[in-house]
Amino acid sequence: MKRVLVTGAAGFLGSHLCDRFIKEGFYVIGMDNYITGDKKNLAHLANHPRFEFIKHDVTEFVEIEGNLDYILHFASPASPIDYLKIPIQTLKVGSLGTHNLLGLAKAKDARILIASTSEVYGDPLVHPQTEDYYGNVNTIGPRGVYDEAKRFQESITMAYHRFHGLETRIVRIFNTYGPRMRLNDGRVIPAFIGQALRGEDLTVFGDGLQTRSFCYVDDQVEGIYRLLLSDYAYPVNIGNPHEITIKDFAEEIIRLTGTKQKIVYKDLPQNDPLQRQPDISLAKKILNWEPKIDRAEGMKITYNYFKTLTKEELFKSEHKDFAQHIKK
């Protein structure tokens, strides 16, 4: 039986990856320190015979008994509110955590997939973004703690690949959504849906003409799974290339939820990317992958998930004024 370690297992993407590998017949070891993850995301696997959970911070030495075939490193704050509240931990998990897991992969002769992000492109000057674009990143800006953690993560991963001959994979993840997202984590989709469900006006930063491209979680997981099992060692964009402005998306949410709120505008946060759209030509070529679930279908599933949240969860605010927070 193949054994896989998933770090960040209690997070949004990590928990869906655990489900996928269980479905594929793997023995799954989930690891998380719950700094941003949620125990309820793994509750359904608690008694599964092919799942075990280890509470651990990967910035400390990581030891796993027995053999390992694969490691997926998804331990990292991923939302703006998280990495701006805990900037040092964000940098450490991208550097020390990645170093520890690369060392574990070397010791176990395991293949390791590193979760990178479209944020390595910063506020891009090339559109859409291809894997050979080096990016436009402010290293000392408020978002730099996340962007540079991920850029370093890619660099040290390629160093292990070239110097030690380690089997490595790097996925650059673009905006992903679906069930198990945290409602108030500062990302666009849960922020808009949360405001709609609470009867609040929808907050758009800037003029709303900045763009995003949203990929449903099942499509994202499929791309990650195919990349892990491929023979390609360099970064690959996995995301949905269908681009939409934030203003148009806010109007789409209002129609989806049937609410009567209006859109209100606030100042654009510092270094917030104005365009975000993946070029997925490489994923199509080497993985035979492209997203299958359109936004209307995926958003309906996601909205129905958020409607199941309790009133306490719905009205919990992780930060009252996100724009002011990231200007600090």
Backbone bond lengths (Angstrom), bond angles and torsions (degrees), N, CA, C in turn:
res aa  C-N    CA-C-N  psi(-1)  N-CA   C-N-CA  omega(-1)  CA-C   N-CA-C  phi
1 M - - - 1.467 - - 1.531 109.44 -
2 K 1.321 117.87 127.33 1.461 122.33 178.02 1.527 109.78 -69.07
3 R 1.328 114.85 141.14 1.471 121.20 -179.19 1.528 109.57 -117.44
4 V 1.336 115.43 133.25 1.453 121.13 -178.53 1.523 109.77 -130.32
5 L 1.327 116.06 137.98 1.462 122.88 173.73 1.518 108.27 -103.39
6 V 1.340 116.38 127.57 1.463 122.05 176.76 1.522 107.89 -116.44
7 T 1.340 117.22 112.83 1.462 119.58 175.22 1.526 108.72 -88.30
8 G 1.334 115.82 153.40 1.467 119.16 -172.28 1.516 111.03 69.15
9 A 1.331 115.84 30.18 1.466 121.42 -171.38 1.520 113.54 -65.54
10 A 1.329 118.18 -25.79 1.466 120.81 -178.77 1.518 112.37 -88.88
11 G 1.316 116.77 2.78 1.458 120.70 177.60 1.516 111.96 -83.89
12 F 1.311 115.11 -179.38 1.470 122.43 -178.51 1.533 111.05 -58.91
13 L 1.314 117.53 -63.61 1.461 120.19 -178.35 1.522 112.10 -70.78
14 G 1.334 116.74 -39.98 1.459 120.29 -178.42 1.513 113.09 -57.64
15 S 1.335 116.52 -41.48 1.470 119.33 -178.50 1.522 111.35 -68.97
16 H 1.333 116.83 -36.46 1.468 119.70 177.13 1.530 110.88 -67.81
17 L 1.325 117.12 -34.32 1.462 120.24 176.31 1.529 111.12 -66.68
18 C 1.330 116.55 -40.09 1.476 119.48 175.73 1.528 109.90 -57.28
19 D 1.318 116.83 -45.36 1.469 120.93 178.64 1.521 111.13 -59.11
20 R 1.325 116.93 -44.22 1.463 120.24 -176.89 1.529 111.43 -64.57
21 F 1.323 117.20 -42.72 1.460 119.51 -178.25 1.532 112.26 -72.76
22 I 1.323 116.54 -31.97 1.472 119.57 170.93 1.521 109.36 -60.94
23 K 1.319 116.34 -46.47 1.467 121.75 -179.83 1.524 111.30 -59.82
24 E 1.339 117.09 -34.10 1.465 121.40 -177.60 1.530 112.44 -84.00
25 G 1.340 117.68 1.32 1.459 121.05 175.11 1.510 115.73 92.86
26 F 1.331 117.81 11.16 1.455 122.00 178.68 1.525 111.19 -79.69
27 Y 1.326 115.27 158.72 1.462 121.29 164.68 1.518 105.78 -92.07
28 V 1.337 117.41 121.30 1.459 122.17 -171.66 1.522 110.74 -109.71
29 I 1.329 115.23 128.80 1.461 121.98 172.52 1.527 106.79 -109.20
30 G 1.310 116.71 115.16 1.452 121.43 178.30 1.517 110.14 -96.20
31 M 1.316 116.29 139.93 1.469 120.92 179.28 1.519 109.58 -133.95
32 D 1.330 116.48 134.84 1.461 121.29 -179.89 1.523 107.82 -163.87
33 N 1.332 116.64 151.73 1.473 119.22 173.46 1.523 111.74 -108.95
34 Y 1.346 116.06 6.09 1.464 123.99 176.55 1.524 113.59 64.67
35 I 1.322 118.46 20.13 1.462 118.23 179.19 1.531 110.58 -66.27
36 T 1.328 117.16 -33.10 1.461 121.32 171.40 1.524 111.58 -131.80
37 G 1.324 117.97 -12.40 1.459 121.22 179.56 1.522 112.15 -75.86
38 D 1.317 115.92 170.18 1.466 121.99 -175.95 1.529 108.95 -132.33
39 K 1.325 116.19 126.65 1.469 121.16 -178.92 1.523 112.60 -56.35
40 K 1.324 116.51 -33.80 1.473 118.81 -175.67 1.531 112.24 -66.32
41 N 1.337 117.36 -20.83 1.466 119.94 179.03 1.525 112.60 -67.36
42 L 1.330 116.56 -20.45 1.468 121.43 -179.64 1.523 112.61 -114.18
43 A 1.321 117.25 3.05 1.471 120.48 -174.80 1.523 111.91 -57.36
44 H 1.313 117.09 -35.29 1.470 121.03 -177.08 1.532 112.33 -70.83
45 L 1.345 117.05 -13.17 1.468 121.06 179.52 1.530 112.73 -102.66
46 A 1.323 116.78 1.21 1.466 120.91 -171.34 1.523 113.58 -54.41
47 N 1.306 117.95 -37.62 1.472 120.91 -176.82 1.528 112.75 -109.91
48 H 1.311 115.85 16.57 1.466 118.51 -179.31 1.532 109.64 -74.48
49 P 1.334 118.49 133.22 1.468 121.02 -176.24 1.524 114.27 -67.04
50 R 1.331 117.55 -17.02 1.464 119.77 -179.62 1.530 111.83 -111.29
51 F 1.321 115.59 26.45 1.466 119.28 177.62 1.522 109.85 -136.16
52 E 1.320 115.60 134.93 1.466 120.43 169.94 1.518 108.68 -135.93
53 F 1.315 115.59 151.92 1.457 120.52 -177.41 1.520 109.95 -121.44
54 I 1.329 115.69 137.94 1.463 122.60 176.31 1.526 107.59 -123.94
55 K 1.322 116.79 119.98 1.461 120.21 174.27 1.524 108.80 -81.64
56 H 1.313 116.21 116.07 1.466 119.42 -175.36 1.520 109.90 -162.90
57 D 1.321 115.60 147.16 1.463 123.49 174.44 1.525 107.70 -94.95
58 V 1.333 116.85 116.93 1.464 119.78 -173.73 1.525 112.96 -71.23
59 T 1.338 118.35 -8.28 1.460 118.55 173.88 1.527 110.87 -74.07
60 E 1.335 116.99 -11.79 1.459 122.69 169.83 1.531 108.20 -96.63
61 F 1.329 116.46 160.70 1.469 121.28 -177.69 1.531 111.02 -51.38
62 V 1.326 116.35 133.93 1.467 121.99 -177.31 1.528 108.91 -108.65
63 E 1.336 114.61 125.42 1.473 120.17 179.37 1.531 108.69 -129.79
64 I 1.306 116.85 131.01 1.459 123.30 178.67 1.523 108.54 -126.45
65 E 1.313 116.54 129.07 1.462 119.88 177.35 1.528 110.23 -75.85
66 G 1.315 116.03 144.04 1.459 120.79 176.27 1.519 112.25 83.22
67 N 1.297 114.86 -175.29 1.456 119.99 -176.68 1.527 111.42 -80.40
68 L 1.302 115.76 159.01 1.464 123.11 172.91 1.527 107.59 -136.13
69 D 1.322 115.98 135.66 1.458 120.23 176.48 1.522 111.67 -97.73
70 Y 1.340 115.79 -36.68 1.460 120.27 -176.07 1.532 110.19 -141.25
71 I 1.335 115.26 149.63 1.462 122.86 172.31 1.524 107.62 -129.59
72 L 1.325 117.09 131.45 1.461 122.02 172.82 1.519 107.60 -117.12
73 H 1.327 115.80 114.74 1.463 120.72 -175.40 1.529 109.89 -95.63
74 F 1.341 115.60 98.46 1.460 122.41 -179.26 1.529 111.42 -119.16
75 A 1.321 117.49 14.85 1.460 121.07 179.14 1.522 109.17 -80.51
76 S 1.305 116.15 108.06 1.464 121.45 175.36 1.518 109.07 -177.57
77 P 1.337 117.56 140.87 1.457 117.97 166.22 1.525 107.82 -57.97
78 A 1.323 117.45 139.94 1.463 120.02 -176.40 1.520 113.19 -125.36
79 S 1.322 117.85 -12.99 1.463 119.80 -179.01 1.526 109.54 -101.44
80 P 1.327 117.10 151.73 1.464 120.26 -179.51 1.525 113.67 -55.78
81 I 1.316 117.87 -42.26 1.464 119.25 -179.90 1.517 110.53 -61.40
82 D 1.333 117.05 -41.20 1.467 120.40 -178.54 1.519 111.58 -64.59
83 Y 1.333 116.62 -54.19 1.464 116.83 -172.18 1.522 113.11 -75.59
84 L 1.334 117.14 -13.03 1.453 118.83 172.96 1.531 112.06 -87.99
85 K 1.319 117.29 -23.70 1.466 120.67 174.36 1.517 111.14 -80.69
86 I 1.335 117.54 -33.12 1.464 121.40 -176.81 1.534 109.77 -127.85
87 P 1.321 116.86 64.87 1.468 120.19 -174.76 1.528 114.04 -65.65
88 I 1.332 117.12 -38.87 1.470 119.34 -177.83 1.526 110.09 -67.12
89 Q 1.336 116.64 -44.56 1.475 119.79 177.94 1.528 111.19 -61.24
90 T 1.332 116.52 -35.32 1.461 120.51 179.00 1.525 110.61 -63.74
91 L 1.318 116.07 -45.31 1.463 120.19 178.03 1.531 111.50 -65.81
92 K 1.321 116.44 -38.21 1.467 119.34 -177.92 1.526 112.43 -68.76
93 V 1.336 117.20 -39.73 1.465 118.34 -177.70 1.525 110.68 -70.39
94 G 1.342 116.68 -29.29 1.452 119.69 176.91 1.511 113.58 -77.09
95 S 1.321 117.07 -24.66 1.466 121.07 -178.06 1.529 111.11 -105.35
96 L 1.328 117.44 -70.92 1.471 120.61 -179.04 1.526 111.38 -62.01
97 G 1.344 116.26 -42.82 1.460 119.63 -178.99 1.514 111.97 -62.90
98 T 1.330 115.55 -44.50 1.464 119.06 179.28 1.528 111.03 -64.83
99 H 1.338 116.20 -41.09 1.466 120.00 177.65 1.530 111.10 -59.66
100 N 1.317 117.31 -44.40 1.466 121.05 179.05 1.523 112.02 -61.27
101 L 1.325 116.12 -41.29 1.465 119.32 -176.59 1.524 112.17 -76.44
102 L 1.320 117.17 -32.35 1.460 119.65 172.72 1.525 110.37 -64.61
103 G 1.332 115.97 -39.29 1.467 119.67 176.22 1.523 112.11 -63.76
104 L 1.337 115.89 -39.55 1.466 120.02 177.25 1.528 110.29 -64.78
105 A 1.329 116.82 -42.88 1.464 120.26 178.82 1.524 110.92 -60.97
106 K 1.318 116.50 -40.86 1.471 120.76 178.05 1.524 110.77 -63.45
107 A 1.342 116.39 -44.64 1.468 120.76 -178.45 1.527 111.73 -65.68
108 K 1.316 116.92 -34.81 1.470 121.58 -176.74 1.532 112.42 -94.90
109 D 1.330 116.95 -2.80 1.462 121.32 -175.06 1.531 109.91 54.64
110 A 1.334 115.16 46.77 1.463 122.40 -177.31 1.521 109.85 -106.53
111 R 1.308 116.69 152.09 1.461 121.89 172.19 1.520 107.89 -83.04
112 I 1.336 116.56 137.00 1.457 120.26 -177.80 1.523 110.54 -123.34
113 L 1.335 115.36 134.09 1.461 122.12 174.77 1.520 108.42 -111.04
114 I 1.318 115.51 126.90 1.457 122.40 -178.63 1.525 109.56 -102.18
115 A 1.331 116.54 130.76 1.466 121.16 177.36 1.521 109.59 -85.18
116 S 1.315 115.94 103.03 1.456 120.67 171.54 1.530 107.94 -96.92
117 T 1.312 116.85 -163.63 1.460 120.00 -169.92 1.516 111.28 -153.78
118 S 1.304 115.76 158.09 1.460 120.96 173.48 1.526 111.61 -63.62
119 E 1.328 117.16 -16.70 1.461 120.31 179.74 1.525 112.30 -65.62
120 V 1.336 118.77 -14.55 1.471 119.60 175.04 1.529 110.70 -64.61
121 Y 1.335 117.25 -18.78 1.462 121.02 177.67 1.530 111.77 -84.24
122 G 1.345 117.69 -11.82 1.455 121.71 -179.39 1.517 111.44 61.97
123 D 1.335 115.97 -141.16 1.463 121.57 174.34 1.528 105.58 -90.97
124 P 1.319 118.24 95.71 1.470 120.71 -162.71 1.528 114.29 -71.23
125 L 1.317 114.27 144.94 1.454 122.26 174.06 1.521 110.95 -99.16
126 V 1.330 115.70 -2.84 1.463 122.98 177.19 1.518 107.74 -119.51
127 H 1.336 116.15 136.21 1.464 119.30 -175.56 1.524 110.28 -144.78
128 P 1.329 118.06 130.58 1.469 127.95 -9.54 1.522 111.30 -67.60
129 Q 1.320 116.00 172.17 1.450 120.53 -174.25 1.533 110.95 -88.05
130 T 1.324 115.71 125.58 1.461 122.17 175.25 1.521 109.45 -103.94
131 E 1.316 116.45 160.52 1.458 121.08 -175.61 1.523 113.56 -64.16
132 D 1.336 117.49 -22.20 1.465 119.24 -179.09 1.532 112.72 -89.71
133 Y 1.356 117.47 4.05 1.458 120.72 174.85 1.526 109.51 -81.93
134 Y 1.339 117.00 130.76 1.462 120.76 -174.31 1.522 114.28 -82.59
135 G 1.328 117.35 -16.98 1.458 119.14 174.09 1.514 114.52 99.06
136 N 1.331 114.46 169.54 1.469 123.82 -179.22 1.523 107.06 -138.30
137 V 1.343 115.54 84.82 1.466 121.83 -169.89 1.521 111.00 -117.38
138 N 1.334 115.62 135.49 1.461 122.04 173.12 1.526 108.42 -88.13
139 T 1.315 116.58 105.60 1.476 120.24 -173.83 1.520 112.95 -66.29
140 I 1.342 118.34 -25.43 1.462 120.24 -175.97 1.526 112.66 -109.58
141 G 1.324 117.52 5.19 1.458 120.67 175.98 1.516 111.27 -76.29
142 P 1.334 117.42 172.20 1.466 120.19 -176.82 1.521 113.54 -62.21
143 R 1.338 118.27 -29.38 1.464 121.14 179.16 1.531 112.19 -83.79
144 G 1.339 116.47 -9.67 1.457 120.50 -176.30 1.519 113.89 -60.24
145 V 1.333 117.00 -27.61 1.475 119.23 -178.81 1.522 111.18 -63.35
146 Y 1.316 116.29 -33.91 1.470 120.80 178.28 1.522 110.98 -84.95
147 D 1.341 115.89 -48.24 1.457 120.05 -176.70 1.534 111.25 -59.56
148 E 1.328 116.36 -47.04 1.458 119.61 -176.76 1.523 112.42 -74.19
149 A 1.336 117.68 -30.56 1.467 119.58 174.03 1.523 110.17 -59.10
150 K 1.329 115.50 -42.53 1.463 120.03 -178.59 1.530 111.73 -73.66
151 R 1.322 117.37 -35.29 1.463 119.70 178.48 1.535 110.31 -68.13
152 F 1.331 116.42 -41.32 1.463 119.46 175.35 1.528 110.40 -63.13
153 Q 1.324 116.12 -40.30 1.458 121.92 179.45 1.530 110.61 -56.17
154 E 1.306 116.19 -44.05 1.465 120.09 178.03 1.531 110.88 -64.65
155 S 1.335 116.41 -41.62 1.471 120.37 -177.00 1.523 112.13 -64.57
156 I 1.325 116.93 -46.42 1.461 119.13 -177.98 1.535 110.78 -70.04
157 T 1.335 116.19 -31.55 1.463 119.62 176.54 1.530 110.60 -63.99
158 M 1.328 117.29 -45.34 1.457 119.94 178.43 1.529 111.50 -67.69
159 A 1.336 117.19 -31.07 1.467 119.59 176.25 1.528 110.65 -64.29
160 Y 1.328 117.29 -42.57 1.468 121.02 177.17 1.535 110.45 -65.51
161 H 1.323 115.99 -36.60 1.463 119.31 179.10 1.525 110.82 -65.20
162 R 1.339 116.21 -45.73 1.463 119.94 -176.34 1.524 112.63 -76.89
163 F 1.327 117.55 -42.20 1.464 120.79 -173.57 1.524 112.15 -81.83
164 H 1.352 116.45 -41.73 1.465 120.56 -176.69 1.524 113.18 -101.50
165 G 1.330 117.40 -7.12 1.461 119.52 -176.77 1.516 112.80 70.12
166 L 1.332 117.08 24.31 1.461 121.26 -178.09 1.528 110.51 -70.81
167 E 1.330 115.53 141.05 1.461 121.48 175.65 1.532 108.29 -75.61
168 T 1.334 117.11 107.95 1.459 121.63 -176.67 1.516 111.16 -125.92
169 R 1.332 115.30 152.08 1.457 123.31 174.53 1.536 107.48 -136.89
170 I 1.332 117.38 146.13 1.462 121.94 179.91 1.522 108.93 -131.91
171 V 1.326 116.87 120.26 1.458 121.13 176.99 1.525 108.79 -108.00
172 R 1.319 116.19 127.72 1.467 121.27 173.74 1.524 107.67 -97.37
173 I 1.314 114.71 106.60 1.461 122.27 -172.48 1.522 110.48 -89.21
174 F 1.323 116.17 126.40 1.458 121.64 173.15 1.531 108.70 -95.56
175 N 1.327 116.29 171.84 1.469 121.26 -173.36 1.526 112.25 -44.17
176 T 1.323 115.06 121.44 1.462 122.58 -178.21 1.522 109.08 -122.12
177 Y 1.323 116.67 147.46 1.466 120.02 -178.03 1.519 110.10 -146.00
178 G 1.329 114.54 165.14 1.452 120.63 178.37 1.510 111.01 150.53
179 P 1.338 117.71 -176.99 1.459 121.73 177.53 1.529 111.91 -56.19
180 R 1.319 115.82 146.95 1.466 127.35 179.13 1.528 113.93 86.85
181 M 1.334 117.42 0.22 1.461 117.77 170.25 1.528 108.34 -64.55
182 R 1.327 116.36 147.23 1.460 119.92 173.60 1.516 109.10 -77.00
183 L 1.317 115.82 137.83 1.455 120.82 -170.83 1.529 112.91 -65.74
184 N 1.325 118.01 -40.93 1.459 121.12 -171.03 1.525 112.52 -117.60
185 D 1.335 116.23 46.36 1.462 118.00 -174.96 1.530 113.11 -97.95
186 G 1.327 117.88 7.59 1.456 120.75 175.91 1.511 114.57 92.99
187 R 1.337 118.73 -7.26 1.453 119.91 178.64 1.528 110.18 -83.58
188 V 1.307 115.90 157.24 1.463 121.10 -167.49 1.525 113.10 -60.32
189 I 1.328 117.56 -52.32 1.462 120.07 -172.51 1.526 112.57 -64.97
190 P 1.345 119.73 -52.99 1.467 117.12 178.86 1.529 112.84 -64.90
191 A 1.331 116.90 -30.71 1.466 119.25 178.50 1.529 110.44 -64.13
192 F 1.327 117.47 -48.05 1.460 120.94 -179.29 1.532 111.58 -65.71
193 I 1.329 116.59 -45.41 1.466 118.84 -178.54 1.525 110.59 -65.35
194 G 1.328 116.59 -41.02 1.461 119.91 178.03 1.513 111.72 -60.26
195 Q 1.324 117.20 -44.36 1.462 120.04 178.57 1.527 111.31 -63.39
196 A 1.318 116.34 -41.17 1.464 119.90 179.11 1.524 111.18 -62.38
197 L 1.332 116.91 -44.54 1.461 120.89 -178.30 1.529 112.14 -68.21
198 R 1.330 116.64 -28.54 1.469 120.06 179.44 1.528 112.01 -88.29
199 G 1.339 117.67 -2.51 1.456 120.81 -179.42 1.506 113.26 77.90
200 E 1.341 117.59 21.26 1.464 121.73 -179.88 1.526 110.14 -95.55
201 D 1.338 115.80 156.83 1.458 119.22 172.28 1.527 109.39 -66.45
202 L 1.330 116.20 150.95 1.456 120.92 -179.03 1.526 109.90 -85.20
203 T 1.338 116.31 128.09 1.459 122.34 -177.08 1.519 110.67 -91.57
204 V 1.323 115.65 120.62 1.463 122.22 174.23 1.521 107.91 -113.16
205 F 1.325 116.66 129.97 1.458 121.20 179.63 1.527 109.58 -91.26
206 G 1.334 116.28 138.76 1.454 120.99 -176.57 1.518 110.54 74.40
207 D 1.342 115.70 -151.04 1.468 119.38 -179.38 1.519 112.60 -89.77
208 G 1.339 116.46 -2.32 1.456 120.67 178.08 1.513 113.73 81.45
209 L 1.316 117.78 3.90 1.462 120.64 -178.99 1.523 112.46 -90.13
210 Q 1.350 116.93 -5.02 1.460 119.18 173.18 1.528 109.18 -66.60
211 T 1.306 116.89 151.57 1.467 120.21 -172.17 1.528 112.10 -115.09
212 R 1.333 113.63 154.79 1.467 121.70 171.47 1.528 107.84 -139.97
213 S 1.321 115.35 161.74 1.470 121.93 178.16 1.525 106.43 -129.91
214 F 1.318 117.71 118.36 1.461 122.52 -170.04 1.532 111.74 -105.35
215 C 1.333 115.48 127.85 1.470 122.12 -178.56 1.530 109.56 -112.72
216 Y 1.324 117.21 128.34 1.459 120.21 179.38 1.523 110.21 -69.36
217 V 1.326 116.70 145.68 1.462 121.91 -169.33 1.530 113.16 -59.20
218 D 1.328 118.91 -37.24 1.470 119.86 -179.60 1.523 111.27 -63.80
219 D 1.330 116.89 -38.62 1.459 120.17 175.76 1.526 110.97 -65.53
220 Q 1.329 116.28 -42.09 1.455 120.58 179.55 1.531 111.21 -60.63
221 V 1.326 115.87 -46.50 1.463 120.93 -179.64 1.529 111.16 -62.25
222 E 1.323 116.39 -39.73 1.469 119.90 178.14 1.528 110.83 -61.52
223 G 1.328 116.71 -42.86 1.457 119.98 178.16 1.514 112.53 -64.10
224 I 1.322 116.59 -41.91 1.469 121.12 178.43 1.524 110.91 -63.39
225 Y 1.318 116.05 -43.80 1.466 121.39 -179.90 1.538 110.82 -60.46
226 R 1.326 115.88 -45.37 1.465 119.65 179.99 1.525 111.27 -65.78
227 L 1.336 116.91 -38.66 1.460 119.83 179.36 1.520 111.07 -64.74
228 L 1.324 117.27 -43.57 1.463 120.80 179.27 1.528 110.95 -55.91
229 L 1.312 117.14 -41.63 1.462 121.33 -175.18 1.532 112.86 -88.63
230 S 1.326 116.73 0.64 1.464 120.54 178.64 1.534 109.60 -83.20
231 D 1.329 115.35 -179.37 1.461 119.74 177.26 1.526 111.27 -111.58
232 Y 1.349 117.10 25.72 1.461 122.20 -175.81 1.529 110.20 -104.17
233 A 1.333 117.34 123.62 1.464 121.39 -171.86 1.525 114.58 -98.07
234 Y 1.315 117.94 -9.50 1.457 120.40 -174.61 1.537 111.14 -97.63
235 P 1.337 118.12 167.18 1.468 120.20 -176.03 1.521 113.31 -60.34
236 V 1.335 115.26 143.38 1.459 122.53 177.57 1.525 108.66 -132.57
237 N 1.337 116.29 128.69 1.464 121.03 173.51 1.524 109.97 -71.85
238 I 1.335 115.73 129.50 1.461 120.95 170.71 1.526 107.28 -125.91
239 G 1.305 115.95 112.39 1.458 121.15 -178.82 1.518 109.22 -174.48
240 N 1.315 115.14 177.25 1.458 120.66 179.87 1.529 108.95 -98.85
241 P 1.342 118.41 123.81 1.465 119.98 -175.80 1.528 114.88 -78.95
242 H 1.332 118.20 -1.41 1.466 120.05 -178.56 1.529 109.36 -79.10
243 E 1.309 115.60 109.71 1.462 123.58 -170.98 1.525 110.69 -91.79
244 I 1.345 116.44 145.79 1.464 121.37 176.61 1.521 108.46 -145.97
245 T 1.340 116.92 145.68 1.463 119.20 175.66 1.527 109.11 -74.44
246 I 1.318 115.60 154.39 1.462 120.44 179.07 1.531 110.56 -63.36
247 K 1.316 117.29 -37.84 1.462 120.68 178.48 1.529 110.70 -62.06
248 D 1.326 116.93 -47.30 1.466 120.08 179.11 1.520 110.96 -64.11
249 F 1.334 116.01 -35.76 1.455 119.19 -179.93 1.531 111.13 -68.54
250 A 1.325 117.13 -38.69 1.468 120.57 176.43 1.530 110.11 -60.10
251 E 1.319 117.00 -41.64 1.470 120.48 177.92 1.531 110.87 -66.01
252 E 1.321 116.33 -33.99 1.465 121.40 176.76 1.530 110.51 -64.70
253 I 1.331 116.92 -40.06 1.469 121.41 178.83 1.525 110.46 -66.01
254 I 1.319 117.29 -40.69 1.462 120.75 178.53 1.523 110.28 -60.73
255 R 1.320 117.14 -41.37 1.475 120.44 178.00 1.525 111.01 -67.83
256 L 1.327 116.75 -40.96 1.464 120.99 -179.17 1.522 111.73 -62.88
257 T 1.325 116.59 -43.85 1.463 120.85 -174.64 1.530 112.67 -86.13
258 G 1.323 116.86 -13.14 1.454 119.90 179.82 1.516 112.88 68.47
259 T 1.325 117.29 22.55 1.461 121.17 -179.24 1.521 110.10 -90.02
260 K 1.332 115.85 169.07 1.457 120.99 -175.19 1.531 112.02 -112.54
261 Q 1.333 116.69 14.27 1.455 118.94 -177.15 1.521 111.38 -67.73
262 K 1.316 114.43 160.08 1.465 119.70 174.30 1.528 108.77 -105.39
263 I 1.302 115.59 171.90 1.461 122.07 177.88 1.531 108.27 -96.59
264 V 1.334 116.04 130.90 1.464 121.06 175.21 1.528 108.24 -115.60
265 Y 1.321 115.67 148.84 1.464 120.81 -173.84 1.526 110.91 -113.07
266 K 1.342 116.29 138.12 1.460 122.67 175.33 1.523 108.74 -129.20
267 D 1.330 115.38 167.35 1.465 120.09 -177.85 1.525 111.18 -60.00
268 L 1.310 116.02 143.33 1.463 121.75 178.93 1.523 109.79 -70.73
269 P 1.329 118.26 130.53 1.463 120.79 177.46 1.522 111.94 -61.63
270 Q 1.323 115.76 154.30 1.465 121.53 -178.72 1.524 111.11 -62.24
271 N 1.334 115.40 131.81 1.477 123.38 176.38 1.520 113.98 64.68
272 D 1.320 117.21 18.13 1.462 119.54 176.37 1.532 108.25 -68.28
273 P 1.331 118.68 125.94 1.468 120.08 -176.85 1.529 111.64 -61.04
274 L 1.331 115.79 137.39 1.460 120.56 -179.80 1.517 111.92 -87.23
275 Q 1.320 116.97 -22.54 1.460 120.97 177.96 1.524 109.58 -138.54
276 R 1.314 115.43 139.72 1.466 119.56 177.04 1.518 107.98 -148.24
277 Q 1.332 115.39 106.94 1.460 121.23 179.45 1.522 108.70 -151.12
278 P 1.317 117.94 122.76 1.468 119.23 -179.19 1.523 112.41 -81.11
279 D 1.318 115.46 141.20 1.454 120.91 163.15 1.533 105.54 -89.19
280 I 1.327 117.30 115.49 1.470 120.47 -175.62 1.531 112.19 -106.64
281 S 1.336 115.96 22.86 1.466 119.53 179.27 1.515 111.71 -57.07
282 L 1.350 116.66 -40.12 1.465 120.45 -178.77 1.524 111.17 -66.16
283 A 1.336 117.21 -43.44 1.475 120.66 178.73 1.523 111.05 -62.63
284 K 1.324 116.49 -38.69 1.465 119.80 177.24 1.525 110.52 -63.13
285 K 1.332 116.02 -41.13 1.459 121.25 -174.49 1.521 112.45 -72.39
286 I 1.343 116.97 -49.79 1.472 118.43 -172.02 1.523 113.85 -94.42
287 L 1.342 116.72 -21.21 1.469 120.17 -178.03 1.524 112.75 -112.57
288 N 1.324 116.32 -8.83 1.467 120.59 -172.75 1.523 109.96 52.38
289 W 1.341 114.45 44.34 1.470 120.80 -175.34 1.517 110.59 -120.89
290 E 1.309 115.22 140.22 1.454 123.80 164.67 1.521 107.31 -157.68
291 P 1.332 118.20 154.65 1.472 119.68 -177.17 1.517 112.05 -64.25
292 K 1.334 115.23 144.70 1.469 121.65 -178.15 1.530 112.68 -110.58
293 I 1.316 117.40 -24.92 1.470 121.66 -172.75 1.525 109.51 -95.08
294 D 1.322 116.79 118.68 1.467 118.50 -178.45 1.524 110.32 -76.59
295 R 1.337 114.93 164.08 1.463 119.97 -172.09 1.522 112.14 -63.77
296 A 1.312 118.24 -36.31 1.473 120.76 -179.18 1.527 110.36 -60.97
297 E 1.320 116.75 -45.07 1.468 120.57 179.80 1.524 111.11 -67.73
298 G 1.328 116.59 -47.73 1.464 120.64 -178.34 1.514 112.70 -63.43
299 M 1.348 116.74 -39.80 1.455 120.03 -179.33 1.524 111.62 -68.76
300 K 1.329 117.39 -33.61 1.463 119.87 177.46 1.527 110.32 -63.53
301 I 1.335 116.80 -43.81 1.473 121.24 178.17 1.526 110.12 -62.97
302 T 1.315 115.90 -43.63 1.467 121.07 -177.75 1.521 111.08 -66.08
303 Y 1.314 116.68 -43.10 1.464 120.97 178.58 1.529 110.99 -62.53
304 N 1.315 116.61 -42.26 1.469 119.72 178.53 1.520 111.43 -63.23
305 Y 1.340 117.11 -33.93 1.470 120.34 175.70 1.533 110.19 -64.40
306 F 1.318 116.94 -48.68 1.460 119.81 -177.36 1.532 111.87 -64.45
307 K 1.321 117.13 -28.20 1.468 119.68 178.41 1.530 112.19 -67.94
308 T 1.327 117.95 -17.71 1.469 120.72 179.37 1.530 112.71 -83.22
309 L 1.337 117.84 -8.22 1.458 120.57 -177.89 1.525 111.06 -68.18
310 T 1.307 115.67 150.77 1.463 120.58 178.33 1.526 109.85 -72.73
311 K 1.327 115.89 163.69 1.459 120.29 178.35 1.522 110.58 -61.86
312 E 1.331 117.08 -35.93 1.464 121.02 178.42 1.531 110.35 -62.69
313 E 1.342 116.24 -44.20 1.460 119.77 178.35 1.521 111.46 -66.46
314 L 1.309 115.97 -37.79 1.454 121.01 -176.64 1.521 112.19 -66.56
315 F 1.319 117.38 -36.63 1.454 120.63 -175.02 1.524 113.32 -99.49
316 K 1.329 116.75 3.26 1.464 119.71 175.02 1.517 109.01 -70.56
317 S 1.328 116.96 127.65 1.466 121.40 -179.81 1.518 108.90 -111.52
318 E 1.324 116.45 120.12 1.462 120.04 179.41 1.521 111.42 -82.67
319 H 1.302 116.50 -24.90 1.457 120.51 170.85 1.521 108.63 -161.07
320 K 1.330 116.14 127.13 1.454 119.57 -172.11 1.526 112.94 -72.39
321 D 1.317 117.42 -33.53 1.455 118.98 -178.20 1.519 109.51 -135.47
322 F 1.308 115.13 89.58 1.457 121.93 -175.59 1.526 111.62 -59.81
323 A 1.327 117.22 -41.75 1.460 120.47 -177.19 1.534 110.89 -61.63
324 Q 1.329 116.69 -43.81 1.457 119.35 179.36 1.532 110.40 -66.16
325 H 1.318 117.03 -37.02 1.458 121.05 -177.90 1.528 111.61 -61.25
326 I 1.324 117.75 -44.87 1.444 118.40 -173.58 1.523 113.09 -83.51
327 K 1.344 116.63 -3.92 1.462 118.80 172.75 1.522 111.95 -86.92
328 K 1.335 117.18 -10.02 1.462 120.38 -177.28 1.523 110.42 -67.45
